[in-house]
Amino acid sequence: MSRFETRAIHAGKPRPSKGEDLVPPIHRSTVYALDKEGYEEGDPNYTRYDNPNRRQLEGLLADLEEGTGCAAFASGVAAATAVFQALDPGDHVLMPDDVYAGNRKLVRELFGRWGLQYDFVPMSGTGRIEEALRDNTRLVWLETPSNPMLNITDIAAVCEMVDGSGAKVLVDNTFLTPFNQRPLTLGADLVLHSTTKFLGGHSDIQGGAVIAREEDSFMELIRDIQVTAGAVPSPEDCWLLARSIQTLSYRMRAHNQNGMELALFLQNHPAVEKVYYPGLATHAGYENAQKQMSGFGGMISFLLKTRAQGGEAGLEAVRAVAGSRLIQRATSLGGVESTWEHRRSSEGEDSETPHNLVRISVGLEHEEDLKADLERALEGLERPAGD
């Protein structure tokens, strides 16, 4: 098997013959002509059902995650929605208590009304997961590292625990990408991505994907939902995403390096109370991170030292975030440019994220420029008495 960097460039592409395009073209047509023999299984028919650019992208993502198949969607939430729609009313789902706020809202406000049962439990250890399993649990949703607390779950241990129960294990691998972590090789059944983030890498593509370890009836149902409900990505977005993935390994190396540099910088900064980054030996999930990751990514969360508590502490964090010049205030992540935010402000009123937590997506700028910008933003932060 070719190495990751080679597969990221060549997987999914048809081999050109003499005179054909070396770079796959964008197939914008929404319909395809049938020959005189009529439609045969596998022929392109209508772009919602199939498109050459989407087919290439799905083959590429399946290859990099070491799965057997992939369904691409128009957004990460659309991909998550398809997974929940593949369950039955009355089925039970386990999710992390600090899961991405959009997926929490999706389960509570949409699928709870539809009859899906759910529990949010701490997943940094396996004990609470085992206690929360029910006879009707059909999906254990892991987010590791979690968003925004960057908690780590032992994927292999959870998969072993759930094996034979009738439940699927899904891992949201958005933060790390298959360059840093491959959950399917650890026993997970499904991997989900918001491809808008690190896979796209340039803050200009929206998409999502579900990749399966086995092409079973559950994945078949997800594919059916993909084309029947119609939340498919455009040919242009598929083409752009496949092009971006060709540089994924080189971008992720830089995200990993800059992420570690800034995590160490923040850990030693007098205005910072605590840093959450799985590459630090002080992180509670460090041992599991070492075991299942090959790199630690570009996402960092940290708590600021503040005089105030509660909402007033949040206002101090907001002022700190507003003080940067290079790092942009933005709610998304995974681009070549660094962004940060006061996370609780983005999550809404029911957020359980600490008021003084800031989440940063470390980009590809020079690390010393990023450190200088962080120093500039944090230097005016009011210190607690005695510091």
RACORRA-V140339 format. One record per residue. NEAR is the number of other C-alpha atoms within 12 Angstrom. D_CENTER is the distance of its C-alpha to the mean C-alpha in whole Angstrom. Layout:
near=NEAR d_center=D_CENTER
near=NEAR d_center=D_CENTER
This chain:
near=10 d_center=26
near=12 d_center=25
near=15 d_center=23
near=27 d_center=19
near=24 d_center=20
near=21 d_center=23
near=28 d_center=20
near=35 d_center=18
near=32 d_center=21
near=29 d_center=23
near=30 d_center=21
near=31 d_center=22
near=30 d_center=24
near=21 d_center=28
near=15 d_center=30
near=13 d_center=33
near=8 d_center=36
near=7 d_center=39
near=8 d_center=38
near=11 d_center=35
near=13 d_center=32
near=14 d_center=30
near=21 d_center=27
near=27 d_center=26
near=24 d_center=28
near=25 d_center=26
near=24 d_center=27
near=22 d_center=28
near=20 d_center=30
near=18 d_center=29
near=17 d_center=32
near=20 d_center=34
near=15 d_center=37
near=15 d_center=39
near=11 d_center=41
near=7 d_center=45
near=8 d_center=44
near=13 d_center=41
near=14 d_center=38
near=11 d_center=37
near=9 d_center=34
near=14 d_center=31
near=19 d_center=32
near=25 d_center=30
near=21 d_center=32
near=22 d_center=29
near=27 d_center=26
near=32 d_center=24
near=29 d_center=25
near=35 d_center=25
near=34 d_center=24
near=36 d_center=25
near=36 d_center=22
near=43 d_center=19
near=36 d_center=21
near=39 d_center=21
near=50 d_center=17
near=41 d_center=16
near=34 d_center=19
near=42 d_center=17
near=48 d_center=13
near=35 d_center=15
near=34 d_center=17
near=44 d_center=15
near=41 d_center=13
near=35 d_center=17
near=33 d_center=17
near=27 d_center=19
near=35 d_center=18
near=39 d_center=15
near=51 d_center=15
near=55 d_center=14
near=45 d_center=14
near=36 d_center=14
near=33 d_center=11
near=37 d_center=8
near=34 d_center=11
near=36 d_center=13
near=44 d_center=11
near=42 d_center=11
near=32 d_center=15
near=39 d_center=16
near=46 d_center=15
near=41 d_center=17
near=32 d_center=19
near=27 d_center=20
near=31 d_center=21
near=23 d_center=25
near=21 d_center=26
near=21 d_center=27
near=29 d_center=24
near=31 d_center=23
near=40 d_center=19
near=41 d_center=18
near=41 d_center=15
near=40 d_center=14
near=30 d_center=16
near=36 d_center=14
near=37 d_center=11
near=39 d_center=9
near=33 d_center=13
near=26 d_center=12
near=35 d_center=12
near=34 d_center=14
near=25 d_center=17
near=28 d_center=16
near=33 d_center=17
near=23 d_center=20
near=17 d_center=21
near=20 d_center=21
near=29 d_center=21
near=23 d_center=23
near=15 d_center=26
near=19 d_center=25
near=20 d_center=26
near=28 d_center=23
near=29 d_center=23
near=38 d_center=21
near=30 d_center=21
near=29 d_center=18
near=28 d_center=19
near=28 d_center=19
near=36 d_center=17
near=35 d_center=18
near=23 d_center=21
near=27 d_center=21
near=17 d_center=25
near=21 d_center=23
near=34 d_center=21
near=24 d_center=24
near=18 d_center=26
near=25 d_center=24
near=32 d_center=24
near=23 d_center=27
near=18 d_center=29
near=23 d_center=27
near=32 d_center=23
near=34 d_center=21
near=42 d_center=18
near=45 d_center=16
near=48 d_center=13
near=48 d_center=11
near=44 d_center=8
near=50 d_center=9
near=48 d_center=9
near=38 d_center=9
near=42 d_center=9
near=44 d_center=12
near=40 d_center=14
near=42 d_center=12
near=37 d_center=14
near=45 d_center=14
near=44 d_center=15
near=34 d_center=17
near=43 d_center=15
near=29 d_center=19
near=27 d_center=21
near=38 d_center=19
near=33 d_center=19
near=20 d_center=23
near=25 d_center=24
near=32 d_center=22
near=20 d_center=24
near=14 d_center=27
near=20 d_center=26
near=22 d_center=25
near=30 d_center=21
near=42 d_center=18
near=41 d_center=15
near=43 d_center=12
near=51 d_center=9
near=46 d_center=5
near=42 d_center=5
near=43 d_center=2
near=49 d_center=5
near=49 d_center=7
near=47 d_center=7
near=43 d_center=10
near=40 d_center=13
near=36 d_center=12
near=34 d_center=11
near=42 d_center=12
near=45 d_center=12
near=35 d_center=15
near=25 d_center=17
near=28 d_center=17
near=29 d_center=18
near=40 d_center=15
near=44 d_center=16
near=47 d_center=13
near=53 d_center=9
near=52 d_center=7
near=44 d_center=5
near=41 d_center=5
near=52 d_center=7
near=40 d_center=9
near=40 d_center=7
near=50 d_center=8
near=50 d_center=9
near=40 d_center=11
near=42 d_center=12
near=28 d_center=15
near=29 d_center=14
near=24 d_center=16
near=34 d_center=14
near=38 d_center=12
near=43 d_center=11
near=45 d_center=9
near=53 d_center=10
near=53 d_center=11
near=49 d_center=13
near=44 d_center=15
near=33 d_center=17
near=24 d_center=21
near=21 d_center=22
near=19 d_center=23
near=14 d_center=24
near=32 d_center=21
near=34 d_center=19
near=23 d_center=22
near=24 d_center=22
near=37 d_center=18
near=35 d_center=20
near=24 d_center=23
near=30 d_center=21
near=35 d_center=19
near=27 d_center=22
near=18 d_center=24
near=21 d_center=22
near=26 d_center=22
near=31 d_center=18
near=38 d_center=18
near=40 d_center=17
near=34 d_center=20
near=33 d_center=22
near=27 d_center=21
near=34 d_center=17
near=44 d_center=17
near=34 d_center=20
near=33 d_center=18
near=44 d_center=15
near=43 d_center=17
near=31 d_center=19
near=32 d_center=16
near=41 d_center=15
near=32 d_center=18
near=28 d_center=18
near=38 d_center=14
near=31 d_center=16
near=25 d_center=18
near=35 d_center=16
near=40 d_center=14
near=27 d_center=17
near=30 d_center=18
near=42 d_center=15
near=38 d_center=15
near=26 d_center=19
near=36 d_center=19
near=42 d_center=16
near=32 d_center=19
near=31 d_center=22
near=42 d_center=21
near=41 d_center=20
near=27 d_center=23
near=28 d_center=25
near=35 d_center=24
near=28 d_center=25
near=17 d_center=28
near=27 d_center=28
near=24 d_center=31
near=33 d_center=29
near=33 d_center=26
near=23 d_center=26
near=30 d_center=23
near=40 d_center=20
near=41 d_center=17
near=46 d_center=16
near=42 d_center=16
near=40 d_center=18
near=30 d_center=21
near=20 d_center=23
near=17 d_center=24
near=29 d_center=20
near=24 d_center=21
near=31 d_center=18
near=27 d_center=19
near=20 d_center=21
near=29 d_center=18
near=33 d_center=16
near=22 d_center=19
near=24 d_center=19
near=32 d_center=16
near=33 d_center=14
near=23 d_center=16
near=34 d_center=15
near=44 d_center=13
near=46 d_center=11
near=49 d_center=12
near=50 d_center=11
near=49 d_center=14
near=41 d_center=15
near=40 d_center=19
near=36 d_center=22
near=41 d_center=25
near=35 d_center=29
near=34 d_center=30
near=23 d_center=34
near=20 d_center=33
near=18 d_center=31
near=18 d_center=29
near=21 d_center=28
near=16 d_center=31
near=28 d_center=28
near=30 d_center=26
near=28 d_center=28
near=33 d_center=29
near=42 d_center=25
near=31 d_center=25
near=25 d_center=28
near=36 d_center=26
near=39 d_center=23
near=27 d_center=26
near=25 d_center=28
near=30 d_center=26
near=22 d_center=27
near=28 d_center=24
near=36 d_center=21
near=29 d_center=20
near=29 d_center=20
near=25 d_center=17
near=26 d_center=14
near=37 d_center=11
near=42 d_center=10
near=44 d_center=9
near=38 d_center=13
near=33 d_center=16
near=33 d_center=17
near=42 d_center=17
near=38 d_center=16
near=43 d_center=16
near=39 d_center=17
near=39 d_center=19
near=40 d_center=16
near=34 d_center=19
near=29 d_center=20
near=27 d_center=17
near=27 d_center=17
near=16 d_center=20
near=14 d_center=23
near=16 d_center=22
near=24 d_center=19
near=24 d_center=20
near=33 d_center=18
near=30 d_center=21
near=33 d_center=23
near=39 d_center=23
near=44 d_center=20
near=47 d_center=18
near=47 d_center=15
near=47 d_center=15
near=46 d_center=12
near=48 d_center=15
near=41 d_center=16
near=34 d_center=18
near=27 d_center=22
near=23 d_center=24
near=29 d_center=24
near=16 d_center=27
near=22 d_center=27
near=33 d_center=23
near=31 d_center=25
near=22 d_center=28
near=29 d_center=26
near=36 d_center=25
near=28 d_center=29
near=22 d_center=30
near=30 d_center=28
near=31 d_center=28
near=23 d_center=32
near=20 d_center=33
near=31 d_center=31
near=24 d_center=34
near=22 d_center=34
near=18 d_center=35
near=10 d_center=39
near=9 d_center=40
near=14 d_center=37
